[in-house]
């Protein structure tokens, strides 16, 4: 089974207005981490940039505008990472996208980023159905949910006994590590 754990940091929360500035992940094939990546990307030139979103990620406008252009990073992502593990012309060879709350957020941003880069074949790389670790953790923690302050990734991780460095949350690469640790615990139940 081919899994692409991934997380994005964006310039806001609206897929039709904001853009990606960090794309991080881990390629996991048959349970083995094959590689990790941490790509910083200059947002789409048409993207609005919300200061509050930058503050959450701990970056400045100047930093993200100095990142490599999105076309260059897109090519690196597709040609140097995805193409190593998936034959996009083989309909049975794809990644499951895996993330925390990715079904309602990250997947849409990633799909939009492909389109912004002139690629309408997102489905050549990824299955239409994804693995959302937040959804998987829900039945696992259902009996403890009322005692939890919220169901954010850091809170869920702490509830599961995973050590968290709060200062690193909202860095996409760190968030992937936390997501995979949650996934490993809740998957053991299934």
Long-range contacts (C-beta under 8 A, 24 or more apart in sequence): 1-29, 1-30, 1-96, 2-27, 2-28, 2-29, 2-85, 2-86, 2-93, 2-94, 2-95, 2-96, 3-27, 3-28, 3-29, 3-95, 3-96, 3-98, 3-131, 4-28, 4-82, 4-95, 4-96, 4-97, 4-98, 4-126, 5-98, 5-99, 5-176, 5-179, 5-180, 5-183, 6-97, 6-98, 6-99, 6-102, 6-106, 6-110, 6-172, 6-176, 7-99, 7-100, 7-102, 7-106, 7-172, 7-173, 7-175, 7-176, 7-179, 8-106, 8-109, 8-110, 8-172, 9-53, 9-57, 9-59, 9-170, 9-171, 9-172, 10-53, 10-109, 11-43, 11-47, 11-48, 11-49, 11-50, 11-53, 11-54, 11-64, 12-47, 12-48, 12-49, 12-50, 12-53, 13-53, 13-105, 15-108, 15-109, 15-112, 16-112, 17-47, 17-48, 18-43, 18-47, 18-48, 18-49, 18-50, 18-53, 18-109, 19-43, 19-44, 19-46, 19-47, 19-49, 19-70, 19-113, 19-116, 20-44, 20-70, 20-109, 20-110, 20-113, 21-57, 21-59, 21-64, 21-67, 22-57, 22-171, 22-172, 23-73, 23-77, 23-110, 23-113, 23-172, 24-171, 24-172, 24-173, 24-175, 24-176, 25-172, 25-176, 26-176, 26-177, 26-180, 27-81, 27-84, 27-85, 27-95, 28-98, 28-180, 29-85, 34-85, 35-81, 35-84, 36-173, 36-176, 37-77, 37-81, 38-172, 38-173, 39-73, 39-76, 39-77, 40-64, 40-67, 40-68, 40-73, 41-67, 41-68, 41-69, 41-70, 41-73, 41-74, 42-66, 42-67, 42-68, 42-69, 42-70, 42-73, 43-70, 44-70, 44-113, 44-116, 56-170, 57-170, 57-171, 58-170, 58-171, 70-113, 70-116, 70-117, 71-117, 74-113, 74-114, 74-117, 74-119, 78-119, 78-125, 82-125, 86-125, 88-121, 88-124, 88-125, 89-124, 94-123, 94-124, 94-125, 94-126, 94-127, 95-125, 95-126, 95-127, 96-126, 96-127, 96-129, 96-130, 96-131, 97-126, 97-127, 97-130, 97-131, 98-130, 98-131, 98-132, 98-133, 98-179, 98-183, 99-130, 99-131, 99-132, 99-133, 99-176, 99-179, 100-132, 100-133, 100-134, 100-153, 100-156, 100-175, 100-178, 100-179, 100-182, 101-132, 101-134, 101-153, 102-130, 102-132, 102-133, 103-130, 103-132, 103-135, 104-132, 131-183, 133-179, 133-182, 133-183, 133-186, 136-183, 136-186, 136-187, 136-190, 137-182, 137-186, 140-185, 140-186, 140-189, 153-178, 153-179, 153-182, 154-178, 156-182, 157-181, 157-182, 160-185, 160-186
